[in-house]
Amino acid sequence: MKNILLLVSFSIFLTFPSKAQTGKVFDNLTLKSDILKSERKYALYLPPDYDTSQRSYPVLYLLHGAGDDQTGWVQFGEVLRITDNAIKDGTATPMIIVMPDADTGQRGYFNSIKGDWNYEDFFFKELMPYVEKTYRIKSDKRYRAVAGLSMGGGGSFMYALHHPELFSSACPLSAYVGPLSVDELKKRLERNKVSYSTKDLQPYYDRHNALSLIDKMTQDQLKSVRWYIDCGDDDFLYEGNSLVHIALRKKEVPHEYRVREGHHSWTYWRESLPKVLGFVSDAFHQY
């Protein structure tokens, strides 16, 4: 009987390390932004061995959609469970995941057409330097990726297209690819009661439409980023994603394009996240 008790105790002891090996999520961190003149929130995932190692890690910037904030991927996307499992089963490498809030003050990841709310400037000039200095993050292009859903998928497209020198991979999910015409942009601004100058419409459209950017960029620029595009067959944003796929094919730019059964929902994106983690890890590993 004593031997059995010892064996059971030893077995329980052996299970504790594996259960303890979980990542950590912080969903209410802040940094001061001079550009946006406010405290900006962000969420952070740290991998299981962050506290016990001295190594630096690759980073994934994971962007939420309209109506959510920095807690979206934490609360609804289950980023802790999914990333821990992907690291544990070897389909993803340990990484740091940064999830910024783009819903406070004004909604969106881009500079406003009037230039009075420059979120994209904040992202590249303040957020990225801050987190990559504060945490043990590898700051080379090959160790940096961006992904996001819906509005955040649009952010993923535009950030990687605006700065292909900064990201090894981009993974837009169910992405809003930007207005598909200048007239659509005009109607969108008017619907949201945003004042604008007519002379600014075309330049703003050209910079915030994935198709326009792809058309103007060189093949080498586009090929310097690994693309993973995923949109459900019942998603209302299917048209823009399909057109981006066609545009990249015409330019002979390698990319992964996935159309799975599903619509614009967290069920779909939770199923996408393990694939995203594996895809960006291929670049982090120097496939």
SEBA-969373 format. One record per residue: x, y, z of N, C-alpha, C, O in turn. Coordinates in steps of 0.001 Angstrom, whole numbers, plus 500000, padded with zeros to 6 digits. Last residue first. Example, Ala and Ser with C-alpha at 12.3 -4.5 7.8 and 13.67 -1.06 7.14 Angstrom:
512850497750507080513670498940507140512900500030507870513409501138508039
513190494310507800512300495500507800513200496700507800514236496681508465
END
This chain:
512294528975457379511871527817456591512893527525455534512727526583454759
513032530436459704513792530530458442513585529276457606514532528612457186
511366530507461799512326529389461773513247529439460563514131528597460408
509762532585461072510615532762462256511697531684462302512804531921462785
508411531330458977509362532408458685510302532636459857511498532855459665
506937529499460450507793529020459366508826530073459010509989529749458768
505403531101462095506527530390462690507471529841461624508674529728461862
503356531917460455504376532909460815505602532233461419506718532732461275
502023529395460297502528530067459100503610531073459452504668531089458824
501245528803462924502162527914462211502810528593461019503996528399460753
499524530949463387500703530756464243501725529850463579502929530096463660
497567530452461427498355531684461395499639531512462197500717531886461738
496506528071462371497145528101461047498040529327460913499134529251460354
495384528894464819496485527921464801497233527897463470498452527724463443
493382530843463791494562531248464559495665530194464602496827530565464433
491127529746462558492203530300461725493497530488462508494585530313461961
489423529102464585489955528003463785491104528469462892491958527668462512
488834531637465432489516530741466374490108529543465634491164529033466009
487442532529463184488778533069463457489533532240464492490760532153464429
485001531097463264485884530992462102487305531415462464488266530741462094
483993531962465704484179530526465465485158530313464323486038529456464399
483685534650465286484803534218466108485031532708465991486156532238466163
482804535405461829482502535035463216483757534597463958484759534223463348
481520535510459011482275536532459737482054536320461234481211536983461838
481473531996458143481141533389457895481966534282458823482989533853459356
482259528903456381482088529771457538481775531197457141481807531558455965
484588526820454899483178526994455227483055527858456479483673527576457506
487350528706453504486766527590454258485277527854454492484787528968454303
489793529537451478488353529774451589487768528532452261487702527456451667
493004530896451410492118529878451966490672530374451976490379531482452424
496028531216449919494670531769449896493702530675450313493593529647449645
499339532140450165498360531127450544496991531801450595496824532836451240
501490533154447472500688533427448660499770532243448932499468531451448039
503767534613445176503356533441445955502554533858447186502914534819447864
502841536544442517503334536658443888502860535434444674501654535240444824
502120537169439889502921535976440184503623536084441533504805535771441679
500285539031439356501655539523439532502624538395439870503807538637440108
498058537453439361498446538098438108499867538639438181500568538695437170
497927536768442074498194535733441071498684536348439768499610535833439141
497259539243443159498557538642443488498921537534442499500086537382442132
494689539534442051495730540533441767497127539969442062498064540195441297
493335537365443195493517537422441742494647538387441380495464538092440508
493419538133445920494000536851445485494291536881443982495368536472443548
491933540489445748493342540548446144494061539272445715495180539326445206
489445539418445067490121540292444116491610540446444455492447540525443556
488824538007447395488968537285446123489741538127445114490593537610444391
488619540124449215489650539110449404489899538317448123491042537993447799
486379541498448147487685542141448221488813541143448372489856541286447733
484350539460448410484727540041447117486121540647447153486953540351446295
483889538708451098484514537762450172485051538432448912486092538027448393
482686539929453209483870540591452649484593539717451613485757539955451293
480734538307454203480290539427453367481461540181452747481255540995451846
481316534811454010481699536098454589481291537224453647481477537119452435
481010532228453229479790532992453474480079534364454083479174535007454614
483557531234453065482757531252451838481452532022451997480850532426451002
486015533233454867484971532227454763484133532360453500484009533446452933
489434533695454198488108534325454266487036533269454022487137532493453072
492805534449454395491799533466454784490454534171454933490335535128455698
496119534521453361494824535208453271493723534179453474493705533148452801
499321535066453910498326534038454223496975534746454333496726535480455290
502441535790452456501031536153452600500176534932452895500283533903452228
505555537109453179504808535860453002503344536145453361503049536674454433
507223539679451423506326539325452532505659538000452195505242537786451057
508536539969449094509360540001450300508549539706451564509114539508452640
506766540162447043507279538820447350508145538803448608508455537732449131
506383542921446893505285542059447315505780540691447745505270540121448708
508918543735445958508373544252447218507290543326447762507284542991448946
509031542351443514510002542055444577509514542558445935509682541878446948
507015543583442050506882542168442405507829541814443552507462541061444454
506218546869443289506977545946442445506749544512442924506342544277444062
502964548451443486504206547927444069504914546984443107504294546382442231
500578549082442280501675550040442167503007549507442685504062550051442359
498861546965442823499079547354441434500315548229441286501026548135440285
498812547003445593499403545851444909499742546211443467500785545812442950
497398549420445997498780549279446458499487548134445744500639548278445333
494898548777444916495665549896444372497138549772444750498019549994443919
494155546685446628494300546435445191495139547527444528495987547240443683
493950547891449154494968546863448917495206546632447426496342546406447009
493741551198449863493075550152449097494119549128448699495069549452447986
494973553411450869494198552582451777493317551575451044492276551157451552
496212554953448960497038554461450069496293553471450958496927552755451733
494164555644447228495312554899446700496151554283447823496732553212447650
492511557172448962492047555893448408493238555037447961493309553850448278
494140559404449267493794558590450442493317557210450004493680556201450608
494274560419446636495499559967447333495195559067448532495903558092448782
491421560908446216492177559941445406493466559495446096493737558295446141
490747562846448306490069561556448145490921560534447401491125559422447889
491800565368448471492451564325449266491882562926449004492467561931449432
490231567074447047491557566791446493492273565675447242493232565096446732
488016567391448705487901566561447496489263566172446942489434565067446426
488481567053452156488691567883450969488688566967449741489293565895449755
486018566215454644487204565951453838487299566974452715486332567657452379
484400565031457625484634566070456628485950565802455900486879565231456471
482407562352458336483799562804458342483968563855457247483706563584456075
480081560830458768480095562275459043481517562811459229481796563599460133
479864558308457873480454558463459207480608559929459612481185560239460654
478883558853455364478050558070456289478544558209457728477754558226458672
481096560134454260479869560902454495478948560176455472478305560808456310
482883558001454088483221559185454877481971559982455229481813560445456359
481447556328452336481801555860453683482118557044454597481673557084455744
481313557833450015480070557488450712480354557046452150479590557354453065
484077557903449387483327559132449619482051558858450409481745559570451365
484598555171448948485285555893450021484511557153450388484310557438451569
483001554784446687482693554052447920483359554715449120482758554813450189
484373556408444898482993556741445244482565556030446527481855556602447353
486733555048444634486770556361445270485363556766445703485184557391446748
486314551554445486486287552667444531486355553973445313486070554003446510
486477549811447538486790549279446216486687550327445113486941550032443945
488102550531450614487016550837449670487415550398448263488558550591447847
489762547646452098489668549058451747488514549279450797487992548322450225
489498545066452760490676545405451957490704546873451559491559547299450782
488826543468455606488334544617454855489528545164454084490472545673454688
489348539928455779489835541305455820488963542286455042488439541974453973
489498537371456929488199538010456672488380539519456551487638540289457161
492751538042457926491638537113458061490325537863457846490069538872458503
496067538370456821494756539009456936493648537950456957493615537065456101
499066538033457706497964537075457673496628537791457878496110537816458995
502405538271456685501162538991456965500004538032456756499956537308455761
505905538112457490504642537488457124503487538411457456503564539225458377
507968539876457988508268538660457236507003537985456736507013537354455679
508024543387457842507301542172458211507711540991457336507788541098456112
509419545635456930509337545402458372508742544049458758508932543600459888
509301546117454252510647545929454815510606545564456297511638545220456872
506724546729453660507145545347453431508540545061453988508915543903454175
504776548859454561506118548616455094506541547153454906506697546423455885
502383548865453189503068550134453397504522549935453817505392550736453475
501783546149453349501957546761452031502658548112452132503444548467451254
501562545793456089502576545025455365502822545589453966503939545517453455
499479547599456626500763547740457306501865547002456547502968547523456382
497377546633454985497970547949454738499333548099455403500250548666454809
496856543990456019497163544246454618497936545550454459499017545571453872
496319544597458727497403543671458361497833543882456914499026543945456617
494090546259458529495332546776459092496518545907458720497601546417458430
492317544353457531492683545499456701493955546145457198494809546538456404
492203542807459785492737542209458564493133543282457573494134543161456867
490958544594461459492357544270461730493014543527460584494231543595460413
488442544455460325489149545738460316490632545518460565491471546178459953
489048541090460034488102542121459605488800543480459496489675543642458645
491899540349462065490612539964461496489780541190461139489802542198461846
495459539822461584494290540448462174493033540025461461493082539421460390
499054540118461795497833539404461430496658540121462064496833540933462973
502524540259461162501294540975461492500110540150460994500157539561459914
505867539659462458504721539355461603503520540164462057503485540687463171
509377539327462686508204540168462947507097539829461947507346539723460746
511794538260462076511186537828463326509941538640463680509501538644464830
512700539480459806512371538051459707511708537511460961511122536429460933
513282542137460679512115541850459843511725540384459888510540540066459996
514423542212464104514664542079462669513365541749461938512457541151462515
514152542268466851513619543406466095513927543349464598513716544334463891
512989540129469296513925540256468181513358541290467211512203541187466800
512262541167472561511756540923471217512876541090470206513623542067470248
511646541339475554512775540711474859512307540232473481512002539057473278
510152544606475985510156543148476106511294542570475271511834543240474390
510782547282475441510340546896476792510432545400477027510750544961478132
511380547473472758512405547861473729512073547332475116512970546975475880
509107546703471580510304545963471193511516546376472026512550545709472002
507263548502472581507165547103473010508441546338472666508818545416473390
508277550947471384508100550780472832508094549311473232508840548913474126
508255550598468580509529550809469294509408550564470799510330550034471418
505360550169468314506341549156467944507695549390468627508240548451469208
504228552670469322503913551344469867505005550322469577505517549680470495
505577554798467783505522554746469250505289553326469773506074552833470583
505684554510465034506647555408465667506668555308467190507654555685467824
503681552695464292505059552486463846506085553333464597507229552913464772
501343553602465663501727552185465647503216552027465336503926551307466037
501231556362465128501391555868466495501904554434466508502800554097467281
500726556262462378501973556864462866502260556395464291503400556068464622
498175555157462515499255554400461876500625554955462279501568554194462494
496713557213463751496934555944464449498085555154463824498882554548464541
496267560219463877497254559476463096497643558168463791498738558033464338
494042562468463432494110561256464249495001560265463509494539559554462617
494076564508461629493928564885463028493912563688463979493783563861465191
494078564161458903495363564219459582495282564608461036496286564996461633
491845563733457448492125565125457816493476565277458513493962566394458692
491818560998457227491975561756455988492288563220456275492920563889455457
493796559450459828492548559994459293492825560835458053493939561322457859
495801556529459627495718557973459815494420558477459192493997557984458146
494364553389460775495026554269459814494987555727460261494232556097461160
492879551607462221494332551468462297495091552463461432496318552405461352
489909552436464195490660552148462982492160552204463168492659552771464140
487978554891465812488118553486465446488941553338464175488699554036463190
489155557182468286488569556913466981488840555465466646489806554875467130
488920556572471215489169557863470585488530557883469220487496558518469012
489548553129470750489367554237471695489758555561471042490800555659470394
490209551081469129488787551390469226488509552594470125487364553028470246
492532549628469004492268550603467940490794550981467934490198551178466875
494947548323471098493576548824471046493457549863469936494185550855469923
497145545585470115496843546977470480495360547306470372494616546648469645
498748542919471062497382543176470584496968544596470993496486544792472109
501477540859470462501059542200470883499715542516470237499556542399469022
503088538000471491501976538507470682501504539826471283501173539897472467
506124536272471179505372537295471902504294537821470964504552538060469784
506595532694470884506614534063470362505880534980471323505112534527472172
507735529457470179507416530461471202507589531874470646508600532195470022
506372528217467069507520528509467919507099529480469013506178530267468795
503943525708466417504334527124466480505532527270467394505683526535468370
503704523032466560503299523652465298503601525143465264503525525772464209
504259521791468989505360522014468052504965522627466728505808522739465837
502475521555471011502509520457470021503528520690468907503644519879467988
503051523931472450503227522627473082503325521500472056504149520597472199
502302525916470654503704525818471083503984524425471658505024523825471384
499569525364470502500382525322469283501865525214469614502603524502468933
498768525759473159498639524432472547499510524301471309500120523256471083
499299528526473466499952527540474334499920526152473690500930525449473679
497489529501471550498934529659471347499717528685472220500692528087471763
494995528747472644495370528307471302496875528405471087497478527502470508
494990529969475216494830528518475050495369528050473705496112527071473635
495393532740474497496242532029475460496174530527475243497211529879475099
493360533458472698494748533467472245495670532700473193496630532074472744
490556533471472355491225532448473174492706532315472816493228531212472655
488948535312471137489858534554470288490634533475471007491297532654470374
487579536520473209486819535753472230487714534860471365487296533792470918
489660537533474945488374537059475443487693536110474462487278535015474843
491893538086473276492043537412474573490731536748474981490694535565475317
490985539465471102491656538188470852491878537402472140492035536182472101
489863541692472609489089540832471715489707539469471490489051538442471660
491242543531474069490864542287474758490153541300473841489868540176474255
491547545814472588492731544963472770492411543635473452493225542712473416
488247545616471198489418546386471585490569545412471817490555544300471290
485554545613468750486353545034469828487446546016470217487561547101469647
484542547125466708483653546780467802484346546109468966483788546040470061
486514545675464179485658546783464597484690546310465680484098545236465577
489128543392465384488189543945464425487371545081465008487509545416466184
492689543420466275491278543089466462490412543747465391490894544552464595
495810542027465352494906543171465355493447542734465442493028541795464766
498894541247466497497607540626466218496500541659466430496277542114467552
502147540889465733501177541933466036499817541435465556499609541226464361
504476538714467003503317538791466119502423539925466609501991539927467762
507982538258467233506766538953467661505704538905466567505997539037465379
510575536141468673509877536807467566508564537390468049508088537061469135
512572536841471637511537536116470908511070536876469672511155538103469622
515566536091473503514635537030472880513731536267471923514078535182471455
516358534403476641516355534557475187515398535664474755514545536111475522
516461533610479165517047534923478900517012535242477407517578536244476969
513721532023480902514806532077479925515367533494479849514805534438480405
511575532154482544512660531258482946513829531270481968514827530586482194
509630533767481458510168534127482776511383533308483179512142533716484058
509043532436479000509559533810479014510242534145480339511318534743480345
507964529975478473509315530002479050509891531420479165511088531587479399
505349530458477393505538529754478669506921529903479293507041529952480517
505161533896476051505209532431475946505586531772477267506088532442478170
502782536447476559504170536030476737504216534509476755503385533884477414
500663538717475016500868537303475325502358537051475426503118537386474517
498952541682475799500236541035475527500171539556475909499688539197476982
497147544612474789497227543316475460498488542619474993499026542924473929
497024548140475398497360546993474561497348545743475432497517545812476649
495945551570475318495961550229475892496444549195474879496289549362473670
497355554764475656496850553740474753497001552366475396498051552039475950
496615557969476694497147556677477113496529555614476218495311555574476045
497106560612474252496303559799475169497112558603475647498154558270475083
497901561772471761497609562583472954496713561847473956495712562380474436
498818560511469604497371560461469798496923561215471044495733561291471348
501539561194469950500886561375468648499370561424468795498709562270468192
502203560453472486502215561878472178501465562151470871500840563199470707
500958557972474470501149558366473078501108559877472943500096560507473251
502012555722476914501611557098476612501932557409475160503035557145474681
500573552493477326501728553345477048501207554730476681500086554873476193
499345549705479275499216551017478641500581551602478290501601551248478882
497430546653479628498670547403479690498511548729478942497644548858478077
495450544709479936495155546102480267496430546918480459496501547770481344
495954542003479678495032542628478719494713544084479002493809544649478387
498340539577479500498028540827480192497150541633479234497557541915478106
498929536154479802498276537215479049498004538393479983497508538226481097
501420533641479547500720534645480347500105535679479412500676536031478380
501597530050479013501950531434478770501183532354479700500398531904480534
502546527279481089501566528028480305502079529441480088502880529959480866
503524524918482722504116525521481539503044526159480661502689525623479611
502193523614484670502667524954484996503198525679483772503312526904483771
501725521155483617500575522020483799501009523463484062500298524409483725
504327520163483674503673520336482388502472521271482508502222522083481617
504882520152486482505660520985485573504948521228484238504953522346483724
502861518264487547502840519696487842503648520537486873503150521581486452
503257515588487004502297516325486178502363517823486401501959518588485525
505016514623488892505493514756487522504535515569486652504958516175485667
503380514530491140504500515474491111504971515712489680505285516838489294
501741512390490471501159513724490599502237514789490505502043515826489870
503653510351490569502965510632489308502354512026489328502430512760488343
504339510389493271505366510684492276504731511055490934505206511957490244
501903509598494382502463510915494716503488511350493686503520512509493273
501702507007493303500691508006492978501219509413493236501018510316492423
503949505827494514503860505891493056502860506949492612503117507699491671
503293506027497203504491506700496703504433506882495195504807507925494660
501036504372497241500908505792497576502089506595497070501924507708496569
502236501923496612501240502488495701501075503990495943500987504778495002
503857501540498806504478501695497492503519502323496484503907503124495635
501939501218500795502839502361500870503488502630499518503656503782499118
500831498797500000500000500000500000500867501254500000500575502225499302
END
